[in-house]
Amino acid sequence: MRETISEGYKAAMKAGDKRRTATLRSINAAIKDKDIEARGQGRQALGEGEILALMQKMIKQREESLGIYEKAGREDLASVEREELAILNEFVPRGLSEAEVEAAILAAIAATGASGGKDMGKVIAALKAEYPGRIDFGKASARVKAALG
């Protein structure tokens, strides 16, 4: 993922695409900041899962800003956020549909042998391992709870 982003950044610079260049530059900067932070704690550079989590955080920030700008009637700023969201979404895996999430939850419950609310952590851990970055775990945890309850 790191190399894909770097290659995209180089291509955007060569093409003279200022918005894409700035967005990919901010992604690279965020990754480097986290790498430095990890080294300071004696850990390795970010792995794919951690980069994916960082990208999802950036997407969520853009979505929140977009909503605020649209409510305030700032279409100029909203269009910038939409462009950045489109660029960020190119580099993250496609999320699962509602039906796919439901099927994944049922499969994880069956695979872990979960039988009640006390096993919710095992099911969530299995989903995170199997579908990193493809499920909104904030919403999925409520579904897991309902399926187990």
Residue pairs with C-beta under 8 A, 6 or more apart in sequence:
1 48
1 51
1 52
1 55
1 91
2 31
2 46
2 51
4 91
5 24
5 27
5 28
5 31
5 91
6 28
8 20
8 24
8 90
8 91
9 21
9 24
9 25
9 27
9 28
12 20
12 21
12 24
13 21
19 80
19 83
19 84
19 87
20 87
23 83
23 84
23 87
23 88
24 87
26 58
27 55
27 58
27 88
27 91
30 54
30 58
31 46
31 51
31 54
34 46
34 50
34 54
35 45
35 46
38 44
38 45
38 46
39 45
46 54
48 132
49 132
49 133
52 92
52 93
52 132
52 133
53 133
55 88
55 91
55 92
55 133
56 92
56 133
58 88
59 85
59 88
59 89
59 92
62 81
62 84
62 85
62 88
63 81
63 85
65 77
65 81
66 78
66 81
66 82
66 85
69 75
69 77
69 78
69 81
70 78
92 133
93 133
93 134
94 134
95 134
95 135
95 136
96 104
96 131
96 134
96 135
101 135
101 140
101 143
102 143
104 127
104 130
104 131
104 135
105 123
105 127
105 140
105 143
105 144
105 147
106 147
108 114
108 123
108 126
108 127
108 130
108 144
109 123
109 144
109 147
109 148
111 126
112 119
112 122
112 123
112 126
113 119
114 120
114 122
114 123
114 148
115 148
116 148
116 149
117 145
117 148
117 149
119 148
120 141
120 144
120 145
120 148
123 144
123 148
124 137
124 140
124 141
124 144
127 135
127 137
127 140
127 144
128 137
